[in-house]
Amino acid sequence: MIGYLKGKVISLKPTQILLDVNGVGYMINISLNTYEKVNNAESVSLYIYTSVKEDSISLFGFQTSAEKEMFELLISINGVGPKLALGVLSGIQVGELKKAIVSSDISRIIAIPGIGKKTAERLMLELKSKVDNVGGEDVDSGYLKIRSESVSALTTLGYNAKTAEKIIFDILAKEPQIPLEDLIKKALINLGK
């Protein structure tokens, strides 16, 4: 099994990267969080999870070992496959997901695109005792505060929590240091389109 790859970036999309490792091109599925970290890099090192099925072999790449560990925990849950797990890790950072699971913050987990109430409950039930073992990407408390305050403001104005969460995530991905007031203004402009 392939566990780690280091190579030159041939092409990069938000969900996939083509990596040249000594003349061999590897197509690797990645999360949006990994994409943000490797965007504009000429060479990249990724921790790899190899998924082998009867009709395909798929590679999933992660910039940090903590993200790979969380991915492996997620796919250990019945009904959560690699694509859904990658979607979860695209919608929330590892440290934030850890915190949501431990604190039983079901509303935060449901806000992740592709996760319903039953799946969120299963995640919390099955992973609560296991997430402590996941290496710590500490969550930037300032980032979390501005994110939760802006989502709260938008939901108070009557917008759907999942939609608000996605728009806030997209804006913060491009402008992580944006002030709260500007973030809400931008989100309202995007929601008005």
C-alpha positions as CSV (number, residue, x, y, z in Angstrom):
1,M,0.0,0.0,0.0
2,I,1.1,3.5,-0.7
3,G,1.3,5.6,2.5
4,Y,3.2,8.7,1.5
5,L,4.1,10.5,-1.7
6,K,6.4,13.4,-2.4
7,G,6.6,14.9,-5.9
8,K,6.0,17.7,-8.3
9,V,2.5,19.1,-8.9
10,I,1.4,18.6,-12.5
11,S,-2.1,19.8,-12.1
12,L,-4.2,20.9,-9.1
13,K,-8.0,21.1,-8.7
14,P,-9.9,21.7,-5.5
15,T,-10.7,18.0,-5.2
16,Q,-7.7,16.4,-7.0
17,I,-4.0,16.7,-7.5
18,L,-1.8,15.0,-10.2
19,L,1.6,14.4,-8.6
20,D,4.7,13.4,-10.6
21,V,6.8,11.1,-8.4
22,N,10.0,10.2,-10.2
23,G,8.2,10.2,-13.6
24,V,5.1,8.4,-12.5
25,G,1.9,10.4,-12.3
26,Y,-0.4,9.7,-9.4
27,M,-4.0,11.1,-9.4
28,I,-4.9,11.7,-5.8
29,N,-8.2,12.8,-4.3
30,I,-7.8,15.6,-1.7
31,S,-10.0,17.7,0.6
32,L,-10.5,21.4,0.3
33,N,-8.4,21.9,3.4
34,T,-5.5,20.1,1.8
35,Y,-6.1,22.0,-1.4
36,E,-5.8,25.4,0.5
37,K,-2.5,24.3,2.1
38,V,-0.8,23.0,-1.1
39,N,-2.3,25.6,-3.5
40,N,0.5,27.4,-5.4
41,A,3.2,24.9,-4.3
42,E,5.5,23.4,-7.0
43,S,6.2,20.3,-5.0
44,V,4.1,18.6,-2.4
45,S,4.3,15.9,0.3
46,L,1.1,14.0,1.1
47,Y,0.1,11.3,3.5
48,I,-1.8,8.7,1.4
49,Y,-4.7,6.4,2.1
50,T,-5.1,3.7,-0.6
51,S,-8.6,2.4,-1.2
52,V,-8.7,-0.9,-3.0
53,K,-12.0,-2.2,-4.4
54,E,-12.7,-5.0,-6.8
55,D,-13.0,-2.5,-9.7
56,S,-10.7,0.4,-8.7
57,I,-7.8,1.6,-6.7
58,S,-8.1,5.2,-5.4
59,L,-5.6,7.4,-3.6
60,F,-6.6,9.9,-1.0
61,G,-4.0,12.5,0.0
62,F,-3.7,14.6,3.1
63,Q,-1.3,17.4,4.0
64,T,-1.2,16.4,7.6
65,S,-1.1,13.1,9.4
66,A,-4.0,14.3,11.7
67,E,-6.2,14.8,8.7
68,K,-5.4,11.3,7.4
69,E,-6.1,9.8,10.9
70,M,-9.5,11.6,11.0
71,F,-10.3,10.3,7.5
72,E,-9.5,6.7,8.6
73,L,-11.7,7.1,11.7
74,L,-14.6,8.5,9.5
75,I,-14.5,5.6,7.0
76,S,-14.5,3.1,9.9
77,I,-18.1,4.2,10.5
78,N,-20.8,2.1,8.8
79,G,-22.3,4.1,6.0
80,V,-19.4,6.6,5.6
81,G,-17.3,5.9,2.5
82,P,-14.1,7.6,1.4
83,K,-15.9,10.2,-0.7
84,L,-18.2,11.2,2.1
85,A,-15.3,11.3,4.6
86,L,-13.3,13.5,2.1
87,G,-16.4,15.7,1.9
88,V,-16.6,16.0,5.7
89,L,-12.9,17.0,5.8
90,S,-13.6,19.6,3.1
91,G,-16.3,21.2,5.1
92,I,-14.5,21.4,8.5
93,Q,-11.0,21.5,9.8
94,V,-9.7,18.5,11.8
95,G,-9.4,20.3,15.1
96,E,-12.9,21.9,14.7
97,L,-14.4,18.5,13.9
98,K,-12.7,17.0,16.9
99,K,-14.1,19.7,19.1
100,A,-17.6,19.3,17.7
101,I,-17.6,15.6,18.3
102,V,-16.3,15.8,21.8
103,S,-18.7,18.6,22.8
104,S,-21.6,16.8,21.0
105,D,-22.2,19.9,18.8
106,I,-24.6,18.2,16.5
107,S,-25.6,21.5,14.8
108,R,-22.0,22.1,13.7
109,I,-21.7,18.6,12.3
110,I,-25.0,18.8,10.5
111,A,-23.8,22.1,8.9
112,I,-21.2,20.1,6.9
113,P,-22.5,19.5,3.4
114,G,-23.5,15.8,2.9
115,I,-24.1,15.1,6.6
116,G,-27.6,14.5,7.9
117,K,-28.8,14.2,11.5
118,K,-28.5,10.4,11.6
119,T,-25.0,10.3,10.3
120,A,-24.0,13.2,12.6
121,E,-25.4,11.3,15.6
122,R,-23.5,8.1,14.5
123,L,-20.3,10.1,14.1
124,M,-20.6,11.5,17.6
125,L,-21.6,8.2,19.2
126,E,-18.8,6.1,17.5
127,L,-16.0,8.6,17.5
128,K,-16.3,10.5,20.8
129,S,-13.9,8.1,22.6
130,K,-11.6,7.8,19.6
131,V,-10.9,11.4,18.4
132,D,-8.6,12.1,21.4
133,N,-6.0,9.8,19.7
134,V,-6.0,12.0,16.5
135,G,-3.0,14.2,16.3
136,G,-3.8,17.7,17.1
137,E,-4.1,20.4,14.5
138,D,-5.0,23.1,17.0
139,V,-7.9,25.1,16.0
140,D,-7.3,28.8,15.7
141,S,-9.7,30.2,18.2
142,G,-9.9,33.5,16.4
143,Y,-10.9,31.8,13.2
144,L,-13.5,29.7,15.0
145,K,-15.0,32.7,16.7
146,I,-15.3,34.8,13.6
147,R,-16.7,31.8,11.7
148,S,-19.3,30.9,14.3
149,E,-20.3,34.6,14.9
150,S,-20.8,35.2,11.2
151,V,-22.8,32.0,10.6
152,S,-24.9,32.9,13.7
153,A,-25.5,36.4,12.3
154,L,-26.7,35.0,8.9
155,T,-29.0,32.4,10.5
156,T,-30.5,35.1,12.7
157,L,-31.3,37.0,9.5
158,G,-33.1,33.9,8.3
159,Y,-30.6,32.2,6.1
160,N,-30.1,28.4,6.0
161,A,-27.3,27.3,8.4
162,K,-25.7,24.9,5.8
163,T,-25.7,27.6,3.1
164,A,-24.4,30.2,5.5
165,E,-21.6,27.8,6.7
166,K,-20.5,27.1,3.1
167,I,-20.4,30.7,2.0
168,I,-18.5,31.7,5.2
169,F,-16.1,28.8,4.7
170,D,-15.4,29.8,1.0
171,I,-14.8,33.5,2.0
172,L,-12.5,32.6,4.9
173,A,-10.6,30.2,2.6
174,K,-9.7,33.1,0.3
175,E,-9.4,35.8,3.0
176,P,-8.5,34.2,6.4
177,Q,-7.8,37.6,8.1
178,I,-11.0,39.3,7.0
179,P,-12.7,41.4,9.7
180,L,-16.1,40.1,11.0
181,E,-18.1,43.0,9.6
182,D,-16.6,42.7,6.1
183,L,-17.1,38.9,6.2
184,I,-20.8,39.3,6.9
185,K,-21.2,42.0,4.2
186,K,-19.5,39.7,1.6
187,A,-21.6,36.8,2.7
188,L,-24.8,38.8,2.3
189,I,-23.7,39.9,-1.2
190,N,-23.0,36.3,-2.1
191,L,-26.3,35.2,-0.6
192,G,-28.1,37.9,-2.6
193,K,-26.9,36.5,-6.0
